[in-house]
Amino acid sequence: MTDSPRPTVAIVVPVFNEEPVLPELFARLEALFAAPAECAWRAVFVDDGSRDRSAELLRAQGARDSRFELVELSRNFGFQSALAAGLAHAGAADAVVTMDADLQDPPEVVPALVAAWRSGAEVVRAVRRSRKETGVRRVGFDVFHALFDRLTDIPIESNAGTFGLLGRPALEAFARLPERNRFFPGLRAWIGFTTAEVAYDRQERAAGKPKQTFRRLVRYAVDGFFSFSYLPLRVLTYTGIAVSGLGFLLGLYFIAKRLLGIETATTGFTTLVSLVTFLGGIQLIGIGVLGEYLGRIYDEVKQRPIYLVRPPRR
């Protein structure tokens, strides 16, 4: 916690094609900034290669109000990379609030996050009491959160996403994490520090359609599992031990029958094909799991930056 009487709190917001939402987001952030507070506010927007007028609206807002800053990436690098760029750009702040641009994370909850931080917490998680999604997306979210905490090696709050706050020590620790395949809630849990929670109700999108497609959400979930769990590898090991043990026992069974002179039925073509297919399937699954881990190692070894910032436009 800083000794400054007016610590700086930066709000980092990744943006990708959010033109319909931005005017209301600006208005609600301005209302937040205008309310009496014991901190100085900044808003850092990271345009993740938007193809609509999002960057134009953000530049115009920054020209009207210097508290709104724009970081433009050279192309679409993805939400996690845009979030990392925002955290790096807001590095001088005493605390950073991370949130989505679609207003499902209400800016009105930010003062409660700041209050928890000023009370001594270095990491504050916004935990959802409820959420408005329905249909396949809602089922997918529920299944993911139900399984993730049970399958990963690091305990992660099942109803907490990007929305939250990092104090200065936590922000500096986060900056030391160099990996390319990033899962923000997992990394936030991994760094530790004194943690507090603030409950809130997740809202519907203010406008437009969700930018995280089902395919992207599945990829995000896979990244989370493989980044914070060795369970897939352990499952393969246990499966291999079980299949080998079963084969050994089956071999002993047939040897015993032959020694005792008991006739054994001739194994047919169907049985042979079934065994080969079963074992081949297990081997292919094992190769796929190993490939997921090796692919992530390959990404880390290349040492490419996770984002590139476009120079300011004149």
C-alpha positions in Angstrom: 0.0 0.0 0.0 1.4 3.4 -0.9 1.9 6.2 1.6 0.6 8.8 -0.9 -2.6 10.5 0.3 -4.1 10.1 -3.2 -3.0 6.8 -4.7 -3.5 6.3 -8.4 -5.9 3.6 -9.5 -5.8 2.6 -13.2 -8.7 0.8 -14.9 -7.5 -1.5 -17.6 -10.0 -2.4 -20.3 -9.2 -4.6 -23.4 -11.4 -3.6 -26.4 -12.2 -5.5 -29.5 -15.0 -4.3 -31.8 -16.9 -2.7 -28.9 -18.2 0.5 -30.8 -21.8 0.1 -29.6 -20.8 -0.2 -25.9 -18.2 2.5 -25.6 -20.4 5.6 -25.3 -22.2 4.1 -22.2 -18.9 2.8 -20.8 -17.3 6.3 -21.1 -20.3 7.9 -19.3 -20.3 5.4 -16.5 -16.6 5.7 -16.0 -16.8 9.5 -16.0 -19.5 9.2 -13.3 -17.2 7.0 -11.3 -14.3 9.5 -11.7 -16.5 12.4 -10.7 -17.7 10.8 -7.4 -15.8 11.9 -4.3 -12.9 9.6 -3.8 -9.5 9.4 -2.1 -7.7 8.3 -5.2 -6.7 9.6 -8.6 -8.2 7.8 -11.6 -6.9 6.6 -14.9 -8.6 4.5 -17.6 -6.2 2.5 -19.9 -8.0 1.1 -23.0 -6.2 -1.4 -25.1 -7.5 -1.6 -28.6 -6.9 -5.2 -29.8 -7.0 -4.6 -33.5 -10.6 -3.6 -33.7 -12.1 -3.5 -37.2 -14.9 -1.0 -36.3 -14.7 2.6 -35.0 -13.6 1.6 -31.5 -10.1 3.0 -31.8 -11.5 6.3 -33.3 -13.9 6.7 -30.4 -11.2 5.9 -27.9 -8.9 8.5 -29.4 -11.6 11.1 -29.3 -12.4 10.3 -25.7 -8.7 10.7 -24.8 -8.6 14.1 -26.5 -11.6 15.3 -24.4 -10.4 13.8 -21.1 -6.8 13.2 -20.4 -7.6 10.5 -17.8 -8.6 8.2 -20.7 -5.6 6.7 -22.4 -5.4 4.5 -25.5 -2.9 1.7 -26.3 -3.3 0.4 -29.9 -2.0 -3.1 -30.7 -0.7 -3.7 -34.2 -3.2 -6.4 -34.8 -5.6 -8.7 -32.9 -3.5 -10.6 -30.4 -6.4 -11.9 -28.2 -7.9 -10.8 -24.9 -5.1 -12.2 -22.7 -2.4 -10.4 -24.7 -4.4 -7.1 -24.7 -4.8 -7.4 -20.9 -1.1 -7.9 -20.5 -0.4 -4.8 -22.6 -2.8 -2.8 -20.4 -1.1 -4.0 -17.2 2.3 -3.1 -18.5 1.1 0.4 -19.6 -0.5 1.0 -16.2 2.6 -0.1 -14.4 3.1 3.3 -12.6 -0.3 3.1 -10.9 -0.6 2.1 -7.2 -3.4 -0.3 -8.1 -4.9 -1.6 -11.3 -8.5 -2.7 -11.8 -9.0 -5.2 -14.7 -12.5 -5.4 -16.4 -14.2 -6.2 -19.6 -15.5 -3.5 -21.9 -19.0 -5.0 -22.4 -20.3 -3.6 -19.1 -21.1 -7.1 -17.8 -18.6 -6.1 -15.1 -20.3 -2.9 -13.7 -17.9 0.0 -13.1 -20.1 0.8 -10.0 -18.5 -2.2 -8.2 -15.0 -0.6 -8.6 -15.2 1.5 -5.4 -15.8 -1.7 -3.4 -12.7 -3.3 -4.9 -10.7 -0.2 -4.0 -12.1 -0.2 -0.5 -11.0 -3.8 0.0 -7.5 -2.9 -1.3 -7.2 0.1 1.0 -8.2 -2.2 3.9 -5.1 -4.3 3.3 -5.7 -6.8 0.5 -3.2 -6.8 -2.4 -5.4 -8.9 -4.7 -9.2 -8.4 -4.8 -11.4 -10.8 -6.8 -14.8 -9.8 -7.9 -16.9 -13.0 -7.4 -20.1 -13.5 -9.3 -23.3 -14.1 -7.2 -25.2 -14.5 -10.5 -24.8 -14.2 -14.2 -27.2 -13.5 -17.1 -25.9 -15.8 -19.8 -28.3 -18.5 -21.0 -28.2 -21.5 -23.3 -25.1 -23.3 -24.4 -22.8 -20.5 -23.2 -24.2 -20.7 -19.7 -24.0 -24.5 -19.5 -20.4 -24.3 -20.8 -19.4 -21.7 -18.1 -21.0 -23.8 -15.4 -19.3 -27.0 -16.5 -15.9 -25.3 -16.8 -16.1 -23.6 -13.4 -17.4 -26.8 -11.8 -14.4 -28.9 -13.1 -11.6 -26.4 -13.2 -11.1 -26.0 -9.4 -11.2 -29.8 -9.0 -8.7 -30.6 -11.8 -6.1 -27.9 -11.4 -3.1 -27.9 -9.1 -3.7 -24.2 -8.0 -7.0 -23.5 -6.1 -8.9 -20.9 -8.2 -12.1 -19.3 -7.2 -14.7 -20.9 -9.5 -16.9 -17.7 -10.0 -14.2 -15.2 -10.5 -13.0 -14.0 -13.9 -11.0 -11.1 -15.1 -12.8 -8.5 -13.0 -10.7 -7.6 -10.0 -7.9 -5.4 -8.6 -4.1 -5.9 -8.2 -2.2 -3.8 -5.7 1.3 -2.6 -6.4 3.2 -5.6 -5.1 0.9 -8.0 -6.9 1.2 -6.0 -10.1 5.0 -6.2 -9.9 4.8 -9.9 -9.3 2.5 -10.3 -12.2 4.9 -8.4 -14.5 7.5 -11.1 -13.8 5.4 -13.9 -15.3 6.7 -14.3 -18.9 4.6 -17.1 -20.3 2.8 -16.8 -23.7 -0.2 -19.0 -23.0 -1.8 -16.9 -20.3 -4.9 -17.6 -18.1 -5.4 -14.5 -16.0 -7.5 -16.0 -13.2 -5.0 -18.8 -12.7 -1.9 -16.5 -12.8 -3.7 -14.1 -10.3 -4.2 -17.1 -7.9 -0.7 -18.4 -8.4 1.1 -15.2 -7.3 -0.6 -15.4 -3.9 -0.6 -12.3 -1.6 -3.3 -11.2 0.8 -6.6 -11.7 -1.1 -10.1 -10.4 -0.6 -13.4 -11.0 -2.4 -16.2 -8.7 -3.4 -19.5 -10.2 -4.5 -21.5 -8.7 -7.5 -24.1 -9.7 -10.0 -22.8 -10.1 -13.5 -24.9 -8.1 -16.0 -26.0 -8.6 -19.6 -24.0 -7.0 -22.4 -24.9 -3.3 -22.7 -25.0 -3.7 -26.5 -23.7 -5.7 -29.4 -22.8 -9.4 -29.5 -20.3 -11.3 -27.4 -16.8 -11.1 -28.9 -15.6 -14.3 -27.2 -17.0 -17.0 -29.6 -17.7 -20.5 -28.3 -14.6 -21.7 -30.1 -12.5 -19.1 -28.3 -14.0 -19.9 -25.0 -13.1 -23.6 -25.5 -9.6 -22.7 -26.4 -9.4 -20.4 -23.3 -10.6 -23.3 -21.1 -8.0 -25.7 -22.7 -5.3 -23.2 -22.0 -6.4 -22.9 -18.4 -6.3 -26.7 -17.9 -3.0 -27.3 -19.5 -1.3 -24.3 -17.9 -2.3 -25.2 -14.4 -2.7 -29.0 -14.3 -0.6 -32.1 -14.9 -3.7 -34.2 -14.6 -3.9 -35.1 -18.3 -0.4 -36.6 -18.1 -1.2 -38.4 -14.8 -4.4 -39.8 -16.4 -2.4 -41.2 -19.3 0.1 -42.8 -16.8 -2.7 -44.4 -14.8 -4.5 -45.6 -17.9 -1.3 -47.1 -19.2 -0.7 -48.9 -15.8 -4.3 -50.1 -15.8 -4.2 -51.4 -19.4 -0.9 -53.1 -18.8 -2.1 -54.7 -15.6 -5.2 -55.9 -17.3 -3.2 -57.4 -20.2 -0.8 -59.1 -17.7 -3.7 -60.7 -15.7 -5.4 -61.8 -18.9 -2.1 -63.4 -20.1 -1.8 -65.3 -16.7 -5.4 -66.4 -17.1 -4.8 -68.0 -20.5 -1.5 -69.5 -19.4 -3.2 -71.1 -16.4 -6.0 -72.5 -18.5 -3.5 -74.0 -21.0 -1.4 -75.6 -18.1 -4.6 -77.0 -16.6 -5.6 -78.5 -19.9 -8.7 -76.4 -20.2 -9.7 -75.7 -23.8 -9.6 -72.0 -24.7 -11.9 -70.5 -27.3 -10.2 -69.2 -30.4 -10.0 -65.5 -30.4 -11.9 -64.1 -33.3 -11.3 -61.3 -35.7 -13.8 -59.0 -34.0 -12.0 -59.4 -30.6 -8.6 -58.7 -32.2 -9.9 -55.6 -34.1 -11.6 -54.2 -30.9 -8.4 -54.6 -28.8 -6.2 -53.0 -31.5 -8.7 -50.1 -31.9 -9.0 -49.6 -28.2 -5.2 -49.5 -27.6 -4.6 -47.4 -30.7 -7.1 -44.9 -29.5 -5.4 -44.6 -26.1 -2.1 -44.1 -27.8 -3.4 -41.4 -30.1 -5.0 -39.6 -27.1 -1.7 -39.8 -25.3 0.1 -38.3 -28.3 -2.4 -35.5 -28.5 -2.0 -34.6 -24.8 1.8 -34.7 -25.1 1.4 -32.5 -28.2 -0.6 -29.9 -26.2 2.2 -29.6 -23.7 5.0 -29.7 -26.3 3.2 -27.0 -28.3 3.2 -24.7 -25.2 6.9 -25.4 -24.7 7.5 -24.5 -28.3 5.7 -21.2 -27.9 7.8 -20.3 -24.8 11.1 -21.3 -26.5 10.4 -19.0 -29.5 10.3 -16.0 -27.1 8.1 -13.9 -29.3 6.5 -10.9 -27.6 2.9 -11.6 -26.7 1.8 -8.3 -28.3 3.1 -5.4 -30.4 2.0 -1.7 -29.8 1.2 0.5 -32.8 3.1 3.8 -32.7 0.8 6.8 -31.8 -1.0 8.2 -34.8 -0.4 11.8 -35.7 
